[in-house]
Amino acid sequence: QVLYRDIWFDKPPLVAWFYAGVLRVAGHSGYGLRLVGALYILTVTIMGYALARRLWDEEAARWTAFFLAFFTGFYIHSATVALAADLLMLLPHLAVFYFVAAGRPWAAGLCAGVAFHLNTKAVFLLAAAGAWMLTGSLRRRLPALLAGFAAAGAAALAVVVLQGGWSGYVEQVWRWG
């Protein structure tokens, strides 16, 4: 079935595609889904560690990883299902700021575009990354951030269009969502 044409879905497409991919890998096994969730949280902690290490030092990186692992595992309600739609945005958010701090604005824009196709609120993530770049030496590379964002957006929207779900996407995500 085609997303937005045969299936009503009021969220951006990457959420559904991610879940479909997880179910292909893990099946409908509760343990398989928990394992994928644990691997996702591990990836989040590694990205948080890398960002904190780039911005500060080794000690800050360790504490960041610890707190991300602890609070995404025990505090955040959606963490009981680590693959909840809102929690899926955590990894691209951390990646955006890691890549901005590393001086790689195109990769940061690409990650912001991925986050946008998980939740449209990611436009604020793009704005925050752009604001950070404007305050530093990366201000001349702001077009690279926007190009990465546009590339991710174009790729996902191209799939929706090619599958025949464009009108449903506009209606379900932007008018009703």
Disulfide bonds with the S-S distance in Angstrom:
none
